[in-house]
Amino acid sequence: MKEKEQVLILSYYFPPCNLTPSERIYSWAKYLKNGDYYPIIITRNWDTKINNSTTDAYKSSGDEVKIEKFEHYEVHYLPYKASFKDQLFIRLEGTKFYFIYLIVAFLYLLFQLVFVKYSNYGFFYHYICQYLKQQPRITKMVVSASPYELFGIAYWVQKKCQIKWIADYRDDWSTRDFYKDSFSKKIINIFNRYYEKKWVASSQAIISVSAYLVQRIANLTGKKGYLMHNGYMPENYTQHYQPFDDFTISYTGSVYASQPIELFLDGVKKFIENKKRTCRLKVVFIGIKNEIFILNRILNNIKGYEAYFEFTTRIPKDEAIAIQAKSHLLLACSYGDFKGIPGSKLYEYIALKKTVIVYPTDHDVIEETLLETGQGLICNHENEFLDYLNQYYTLYEQNTSANPTQFNEEAIRNYSREAQTNELIQVLNTL
């Protein structure tokens, strides 16, 4: 039997962490064997339970290195010590003293860029260098960001160990429109851009989750770019469920500040009023009950209509999948002026083979992908949204399972995590 080539994967996120980025890296651990690779995952300890996707993700965890070996991969969990900045964030988020965190964060971000080897991510650098000294046959590494300081770790590892590496961008960094919002963000981004170009210059290639982001990052860094969608794990979606008794629309995950979710909420309220409040409608937001800012933003909009809405805390993935599978429609929403952002829920929706109402549409990757798979109801304005809602509510009232849309099964299969990992294998083979 051919001996598999070892490849290092550096990622902040990995199971048992249940945040979305973990699944991308887990799929590499599981499927890189298809290309005769044996991945060695270097990550932080995740003994901390994740109830809140922001504060809990930055808590200290573990006091010693823990190595777990499996048939096709192994994982090195390193002790993680939260930085002073992270500890302030955990304590001050949502309080009147949050401004203190913002000041510290500004200064700390600059420090981490300039002195990345001595930041709270420096333990990755020292561990990898020591490990490569013991395993000189390893010549390839994939580094997944964010946090983007991991690219700095890769830069210094490459300088010391001459390893070839690929920069995996789940989102873009200094090219993100987010940094145009304020003067302080623009100042930070001057440093971001300098170090992004410097660090990624030492890589062999970049990969990202949409064609738009690949092109934008490649233009900045001068590196060859490759597309690798997030995808889904088919084994998570084999259960079949009966639909809810009430006509249900569900949305999973965070609602970001740039997303005009109010347009959807206003449309739902108008639909309810048109039905003279007699409709059996339920809108479920999965996983945001712990996200106070998001929850309050929605609650402030739906006053008087609370009975038609339901919110959950972060729940196990199988429970979230069950809610979506039993829903009559799933909701996707544009990211405002931000382009090239598919969002992880898009591929979960694809895997469920459910109809997705997209309102407002992004005229971008979400719309294009769901039209390709045949699952999208694309709404440019409220009248289109109400027409689709009435159409599907009528089907619900008629107790019919007929679906007016035709799904593209081949396109759906191409978005599996295994199919997308095969794209990564092709990039690794070029090194």
Residue pairs with C-beta under 8 A, 6 or more apart in sequence:
2 36
4 33
4 36
4 37
4 38
5 36
5 37
5 38
5 140
6 37
6 38
6 39
6 40
6 135
6 137
6 138
7 32
7 37
7 38
7 39
7 40
7 138
7 140
7 141
7 142
7 428
8 39
8 40
8 42
8 128
8 131
8 132
8 138
8 140
8 141
8 142
8 163
9 25
9 28
9 29
9 39
9 40
9 41
9 42
9 141
9 142
9 143
9 144
10 42
10 43
10 124
10 128
10 141
10 142
10 143
10 144
10 150
10 153
10 154
11 21
11 25
11 41
11 42
11 43
11 143
11 144
11 150
12 21
12 43
12 44
12 144
12 146
12 147
12 150
13 19
13 21
13 22
13 25
13 43
13 144
14 22
14 25
14 26
14 29
14 41
14 43
14 46
14 75
14 77
15 22
15 23
15 26
15 46
16 46
17 46
17 50
17 57
18 50
18 314
18 316
18 317
19 50
19 53
19 57
20 253
20 344
21 144
21 170
23 230
23 233
23 344
23 417
24 144
24 170
24 230
24 231
24 417
25 41
25 43
25 144
27 231
27 233
27 417
27 418
27 420
27 421
28 39
28 142
28 421
28 424
29 39
29 41
29 70
29 72
29 73
29 75
30 72
30 73
30 417
30 418
30 421
31 417
31 418
31 421
31 422
32 38
32 39
32 72
32 73
32 421
32 424
32 425
32 428
33 72
33 73
34 418
34 421
34 422
34 425
35 422
35 425
35 428
35 429
37 425
37 428
38 72
38 73
38 74
39 72
39 73
39 74
40 73
40 74
40 75
40 76
40 138
41 73
41 74
41 75
41 76
42 76
42 78
42 124
42 127
42 128
42 131
43 75
43 76
43 77
43 78
44 61
44 62
44 77
44 78
44 79
44 80
45 61
45 62
45 66
45 77
45 78
45 79
45 80
46 61
46 77
47 61
47 62
48 56
48 59
48 60
48 61
49 56
50 56
50 57
50 314
51 290
51 313
51 314
52 290
52 291
52 314
53 254
53 291
53 314
54 89
54 93
54 291
55 89
55 90
55 93
58 82
58 83
58 86
58 89
58 90
59 82
59 86
59 90
60 80
60 81
60 82
61 79
61 80
62 77
62 78
62 79
62 80
63 79
64 79
65 76
65 77
65 78
65 79
65 127
66 76
66 77
67 74
67 75
67 76
67 77
68 74
68 75
68 77
76 127
76 131
78 123
78 124
78 127
79 123
80 120
80 123
81 120
81 123
82 90
82 120
83 108
83 119
83 120
84 104
84 108
85 101
85 104
85 105
85 108
86 120
88 100
88 101
88 104
88 105
89 101
89 105
92 98
92 100
92 101
93 101
94 292
94 293
106 184
106 188
109 188
109 191
110 188
110 191
111 119
112 119
112 120
112 121
112 149
113 149
113 152
113 191
113 192
113 195
114 191
116 122
116 125
116 149
116 152
116 153
116 155
116 156
116 195
117 125
117 152
117 153
117 156
119 149
121 147
121 149
121 150
121 152
121 153
122 153
124 150
124 153
125 153
125 156
125 157
128 141
128 153
128 157
128 161
129 157
129 160
129 161
132 138
132 157
132 161
132 163
133 161
138 163
139 163
139 164
139 431
140 163
140 164
140 165
140 166
140 428
140 431
141 154
141 157
141 163
141 164
141 165
141 166
142 165
142 166
142 168
142 424
142 428
143 150
143 151
143 153
143 154
143 165
143 166
143 167
143 168
143 203
144 150
144 168
144 170
145 151
145 167
145 168
145 169
145 170
145 173
146 170
146 171
146 173
148 173
148 192
148 196
151 167
151 196
151 199
151 200
151 203
152 195
152 199
154 165
154 167
154 199
154 202
154 203
155 198
155 199
155 202
157 163
157 165
158 164
158 165
158 202
158 203
159 202
164 204
164 431
165 202
165 203
165 204
166 203
166 204
166 205
166 206
166 207
166 424
166 427
166 428
166 431
167 200
167 203
167 205
167 206
167 207
167 221
167 223
168 206
168 207
168 208
168 228
169 206
169 207
169 208
169 209
169 213
169 217
170 208
170 209
170 230
171 208
171 209
171 213
171 341
172 208
172 213
172 216
172 217
172 340
173 192
173 196
173 217
174 189
174 192
174 193
174 196
174 220
175 216
175 217
175 220
176 338
177 337
177 338
178 185
178 338
179 185
179 186
179 188
179 189
179 192
180 186
193 220
196 220
196 221
197 220
197 221
200 206
200 221
200 223
201 221
201 222
201 223
203 221
203 223
204 223
204 224
204 430
204 431
205 223
205 224
205 225
205 226
205 427
205 430
205 431
206 214
206 217
206 218
206 221
206 223
206 224
206 225
206 226
207 214
207 225
207 226
207 227
207 228
207 423
207 424
207 427
208 214
208 217
208 225
208 227
208 228
209 227
209 228
209 229
209 230
209 340
209 342
210 227
210 229
210 340
210 341
210 342
210 365
211 227
211 340
211 365
212 339
212 340
212 364
212 365
213 340
213 341
214 225
214 226
214 227
215 225
216 340
217 223
217 225
218 224
218 225
226 423
226 426
226 427
227 423
228 420
228 423
228 424
228 427
229 342
229 347
229 415
229 420
230 342
230 344
230 346
230 347
230 417
230 420
231 347
231 415
231 416
231 417
231 418
231 419
231 420
232 347
232 348
232 350
232 351
232 415
232 416
232 417
233 351
233 416
233 417
234 351
234 416
234 418
236 317
236 318
236 321
236 351
237 321
237 325
237 351
237 352
237 353
239 318
239 321
239 322
239 325
240 325
241 322
241 325
241 326
242 326
243 326
243 327
243 328
244 282
244 326
244 327
244 328
245 280
246 280
246 281
246 282
247 279
247 280
247 281
247 282
247 328
247 392
247 393
247 396
248 281
248 282
248 283
248 284
248 326
248 327
248 328
248 329
249 268
249 281
249 282
249 283
249 284
249 327
249 328
249 329
249 330
249 331
249 357
250 283
250 284
250 285
250 286
250 323
250 324
250 327
250 329
250 330
250 331
251 283
251 284
251 285
251 286
251 330
251 331
251 333
251 345
252 286
252 287
252 320
252 323
252 324
252 345
252 348
253 286
253 287
253 288
253 343
253 344
253 345
254 287
254 288
254 291
254 294
255 261
255 285
255 288
255 294
255 297
255 298
255 333
256 335
258 335
258 336
258 337
258 338
259 333
259 334
259 335
259 336
260 333
260 334
260 336
260 360
261 297
261 298
261 333
262 301
263 359
263 360
263 382
264 331
264 333
264 359
264 360
264 385
265 298
265 301
265 302
266 301
266 382
267 359
267 382
267 385
267 386
267 389
268 281
268 283
268 305
268 308
268 389
269 302
269 305
270 382
270 386
271 279
271 281
271 386
271 389
271 390
271 393
272 279
272 281
272 305
272 308
274 386
275 281
279 393
281 308
281 393
282 308
282 309
282 310
283 308
283 309
283 310
283 331
284 309
284 310
284 311
284 312
284 323
284 327
285 298
285 309
285 310
285 311
285 312
286 312
286 315
286 320
286 323
286 324
287 312
287 313
287 314
287 315
287 320
288 294
288 295
288 298
288 311
288 312
289 295
289 311
289 312
289 313
290 313
290 314
295 311
298 309
298 311
299 306
302 308
302 309
312 320
312 323
321 348
321 352
324 330
324 348
324 349
324 352
324 354
325 352
325 354
327 354
328 392
328 396
329 354
329 355
329 356
329 357
329 377
329 389
329 392
330 349
330 352
330 354
330 355
330 356
330 357
331 356
331 357
331 359
332 343
332 345
332 346
332 349
332 356
332 357
332 358
332 366
332 370
332 376
333 358
333 359
333 360
334 358
334 360
334 361
334 362
334 363
334 364
334 366
335 341
335 343
335 362
339 362
339 364
339 365
340 364
340 365
341 362
341 364
341 365
342 365
342 366
342 369
343 366
346 365
346 366
346 369
346 370
347 415
349 356
349 370
349 375
350 369
350 370
350 373
350 375
350 412
350 415
351 412
351 415
351 416
353 375
353 407
353 412
354 375
355 375
355 376
355 377
355 392
355 403
355 405
356 370
356 375
356 376
356 377
357 377
357 379
357 385
357 388
357 389
358 366
358 367
358 370
358 376
358 377
358 378
358 379
359 379
359 384
359 385
360 379
360 380
360 381
361 367
361 378
361 379
361 380
366 376
367 376
367 378
369 376
369 415
370 376
370 378
371 378
372 408
372 411
373 407
373 408
373 411
373 412
373 415
374 405
374 406
374 407
374 408
374 411
375 405
375 407
376 405
377 388
377 405
378 384
379 385
379 388
391 404
395 402
395 404
413 419
